Amino acid sequence: MVATRHAMQDPRIAVFDIGMRTKPEIDANLKIVADDTTYTTEDRALLAEYSAKLYETDAIKRLRTEQANRRRRDSHVSSTHTWLCAVPVRGGRIANHRPLVTAHKLAEPEP
């Protein structure tokens, strides 16, 4: 999975969590981690194309707004948070609200 390889190469990521519900999902994720995890130019292009389409969906626009509102309310949330979310998409629509892969940088104390 491109998102997994992207997150694994990013030095800003402090916590990496892969959600798995079934044995086939576990097997698929183990294969990804056991194989070559090099983040390639092709991965970058695919992730950029997918992200551009994803950010145009209503569901993601709502998430971005909710996150921005939370940052304004909670002063302890650092603006240096890094979020990566790969969600299942079926027929051009987000299949459910649960991400398959999430990664984030732990909050740093505000100066």
Rosetta blueprint (number, residue, H / E / L):
1 M L
2 V H
3 A H
4 T H
5 R H
6 H H
7 A H
8 M H
9 Q H
10 D L
11 P L
12 R L
13 I L
14 A L
15 V E
16 F E
17 D E
18 I E
19 G L
20 M L
21 R L
22 T L
23 K H
24 P H
25 E H
26 I H
27 D H
28 A H
29 N H
30 L H
31 K H
32 I H
33 V H
34 A H
35 D L
36 D L
37 T L
38 T L
39 Y L
40 T L
41 T H
42 E H
43 D H
44 R H
45 A H
46 L H
47 L H
48 A H
49 E H
50 Y H
51 S H
52 A H
53 K H
54 L H
55 Y L
56 E L
57 T L
58 D H
59 A H
60 I H
61 K H
62 R H
63 L H
64 R H
65 T H
66 E H
67 Q H
68 A H
69 N H
70 R H
71 R H
72 R H
73 R H
74 D L
75 S L
76 H L
77 V L
78 S L
79 S L
80 T L
81 H L
82 T L
83 W E
84 L E
85 C E
86 A E
87 V L
88 P L
89 V E
90 R E
91 G L
92 G L
93 R E
94 I E
95 A L
96 N L
97 H L
98 R L
99 P L
100 L L
101 V E
102 T E
103 A E
104 H E
105 K L
106 L L
107 A L
108 E L
109 P L
110 E L
111 P L
